[in-house]
């Protein structure tokens, strides 16, 4: 299925009203019971994971993660910084006999300090609220406290994000040299037309893990990070909220910092699609994924589906977490 191909007009001056309408149309509250903590991951069943295994034909694999180092895109906005990697024990220490171990054994050890959403990552269900309400209608203050997300922490899906992945390379179909310009709003029609051009292997089904390539990461690599982390970007239009709900996908990820188009499509707004997708649809969003090598392979063999495993680091109570997604074809 490609989703409903409809054009939705937005009142740019009324983001609160438009968000409220989209939330009402697309709410999944109660769909899996009042105690649910997994949201759209409920679509990714054991049967679907088993079926996805049959997509592995060549055994070639692709890491979809950006690097986790000081050369990343973060500039400190909202206290997000790039990872700081520090060595605690080194080969230099071992060679100098400073480690105090017997019979000549030595070793190296290290530590990393970083915001959990500074590079390739998942947004968990406790990451965004809608008027003080979290996923499934719970009061936000009862879900996420100074101790973390005690209800929908990222660890609740640590075992389940593995299944059929589908690449939708909108950048290749609508961009110049494979890259969409910053501010390009990807609509339902763009998604549907890209899927049609890519062929049957790109058809979207319930429980899929959808990857949308814009090409912005390719541009950032060529020209420098610039405002990649938080600035203008191509991304999903707010009008895709109904598609995100109706297609019954388990999760969706992009190669951009913020998933949705930036600047956003209202006169004054900040990430309005997040406000519908996470607390109301219960949808997991991935950001800053590296899709370029996978996209090149998909274009070469004409196959846009693959087995994808993308378990987050299960930091207890975290509202997002780093991930090294692996696509296998």
N, C-alpha and C positions, 0 to 999 in steps of 0.2 A: 504494500500500500504506500502511497506517496502523500497521504494527508489530504485534507480538503483544500482545493485551490479556490480561495475566495479572496477578495480584496476588502480590507477593513479600513475605513477612513477613521482618522484620529483627530480629536479636538486638541490641538497642540497647547491650548491655553488651560486645559483641565486634566493634568496628569492624575490627580487623585480620583476624579470621576472615572476616567478610562481604566485605571488600575482596578478600581472597585468592580466595574462591569466585567473585566476580563477574569478577575478572581472568582466572581459568582459563576460565570460560565464554565470555568475550568477547575473548580474545586474538587479535590479528591478526598476531602475530609470524611472519615468514616467508611471509606470504600473497603478498607481491609480491617475494619474494627477500630474501636475507640482507643485501643492500647497499641496500635501499630507504631513502629519506629523505623520502618524500612522504606516507606513511600513507594516510589515507582520501581524499586528493586524487587518488589513482589512480582513484577512481570517476568523477571529473569528466573525461571523455575529450573529445577534439576533437569527436566526433560530438554529444556532449551539449551542448557549448558552441554548436555550429552550430545545433542544434535550438532552443536557448534564444533565439536571435535572433528567431525567429518570434513570440515573446511580445510584442514591441514593436509595439503597434497605434496608440496615441494619441501616443506620443512624449513624454509627460509624465514628468518625472524628479524623484527625491527624494534629497536627501542624507540619509544615515542617521547622520551623525556629530554628536556633541556638539562644542561649541566647545573650542578649545585655548587657554586663557587663564588668568589668575590667579583668575578667578571659578569655577573648576572645583570638583569635589567632594573633592579630596584633602586630607588633614589630617596627612600626614607619617608614617603607619603604614608600617613597613618602608622608610622613607626615600623613600616616594613623595610627591612634591609636585606642585603644579600648574605648568604651563609658565610660564617667565619669558621674556618677549619684550623684547629690548633693541634700540634703534635705534643703528646705527653711524654712519650719515650721514642727514641730514634735509633737508627743504626750508628750514628755518631756517638751516642751515649753508650751503646753496647761495645763499640770498638775501644772506647776509653775506659771500659771496666767500671762504669758508674752505676750500673743497675743493681748490683748486689746479688745476682743470681749465681748458683753453683755450676760447676762443670762446664763452664763456657757458654751456657745457653744465654741468648739475648732476645730482645723482641722490640716491637714498635707498638705504640698505642696512640689513639687520638680522640678528639672530641670535636663536635660541631655545634654551633649555636646559630639558630635561624628562626624566623617566623615560619609557621607551618605552611603558609601560602605564598612563599617568595619565589617559587619556581613551579614546575609542573605539578599540578595538584587537583584534588577534588574539593569542591564546596560540599560540606555536609548539611544535613537538614536543620541544624541549629545555627547556621551562619547568618540567615536573613529572617527578619520578622515583618509582619504586616500589621501596622497599628498595634504593636505590642503583643501580637499573637504569633506563635510558632506553628510548625507543622502539626496538622491534625487538630487545630483549634485550641492548643494548649497555651496558657499564659506564658509569655516569654520569660518572665521572671521566675517561673517555676521550672523552666527547662534549663536555661543557662545562667549559672551564678558564678561567683568568683572561683568556685571549685571546678568549673567547666560545665560541659553539657552532660547532665546526669541522666538524660532520657534518650536522646538521639545522637550520642557521641559517635564519632566516625568508626569506632570499634564495632558498632552494630552491623556494619556491612563488610567487615574485614575478610569474611570468608566467601563472599558472594559475587564480586564483580569480575566475572569471567564468563564469556559467552560469545555470541556472534557480534563482531564489529563490522560496521559499514562506513566506508569513507565517502563523503559527499564533497567533492572538490569544486566548490563554487568558484574559487579563484581561477581554476583552469578554464572553466566554461565562460565566465563573465568578466574576468580580469584581463589586464594587459600584461603579457608575458607571465601569466599565472598568478598575478597579484591584484587584488581588489584595492581601490584607493581608500584611504582613511575616510570615515564617515559614510561608507557604502552600507546601506541597510539591506540585509538579505531577507527577502520576503518568502512567503510560502511558494510563490510562483518560481522564484529563483531555485529553491530547493527542488521543487517538482521537475523543473526543466533539466536541472543538472542530473537528477536521478534517471530521467528518461534517456538523456544523452549517454550516460555511462552504461546503461543496459540492465538486463535482468538481475545481475549479481548485486546491483545497488538498490534494489527494492527494499523498502523498510518494512519490518514486521514487529509484532509485539515482542517486547523484551530485548530488543536490539540495543547495542551500545553504538551510538552514532557519533562520528567524527566529522566535523565541518572544517575544511581547510579554506582559509581566506588568502593566504600568501603573505600576510603581514610579517610573520616571523622571517620569511625569506628576505624581505625588504630590510628588516632591522639588522639582519646579519650582514647585508651588503653595505648599508649606509651608517650603521651604528645604532645603538639602542634608542637614542633620542627620547621621545615620550612614550615608548612602547608600554611602560608600566604606568598606566593611568591616563594617558593622553588620548587623542583622537584615534579611532580604529574602525575598520570594517567589523561587522558583526550582525547577529540576529536582530531583525526588526521586532519591535514590540508586538507587531501584528501577527507574529508567528506563535503567540501564546496558545491559540486554539490548536494549531498543528502539533505543538509539543504535547498537549494533553491528548488529542484525539488519536495520535499515532501510537500511543501506549508504549513508547520506548522506555527503557530502564534508565538511561543516562545519555548525556550529550556533552561533547567536549570540542573546544576550538583551539586554534593556534594563537589566540589573542589573550591579552591580560584580563579582559572583562567580559568575554562571551558575547555580550550584546553590543550593538552599534554605539559608537561614541563619536561626537556628542550624541546624547540620547535624543529621541524624536519629539520631545516636548520643549516648550520654551524654558521651563525650569524643572529639572528632574535629575535624579541620580539613580541609575540602574533600576528602572521601573520593571523590566522583564524579570530580574531577579526576584522582585517583590511578589510577582505572581507565581513564578516557577518553583521556588524553593518552599515557602511556607504554605502555599495553596495547592499546587500540583503535587508537591512532594518529590520533585525531580532533582536528581544529582547532576551538578554542572562541573565540567572539567575545564581548566584554563591553562594556557601557556604550554600546550602539548606541541611537540615537534612532529609534524606530519609530512615533511618534505620527502624524505627517503621512501616512506611508504607510498606516497602519492606517485612518485616516479615509477615504482614497481607496478602499481595498479594500472597506470596508464600504459605501461609496456605490455602487460599480459591481458588487459581488459577485464580483470577480476577485481572487484571492489569490496568483496566480503572476505572475512578472515576470522580466525580464532583470536580473541583478545582477552588477555588477563591483565587486570589493572587494580589489584588490591591496594588500598591505602595503608600506610604505616599505622597500625592500630593504637595510636596515642589515646589513652583512656580519657574520655570527656572532651576530645578535640572537636572543633566545629569545621575543621578542614584538615587535610593532611597531604604530605608529599606522596608521589607515586612514580614508579618507573613502569609505565605501561609497555607490554610486549605484544605485538601483533605477529601472528604466525600464519603463513600462507602455504 
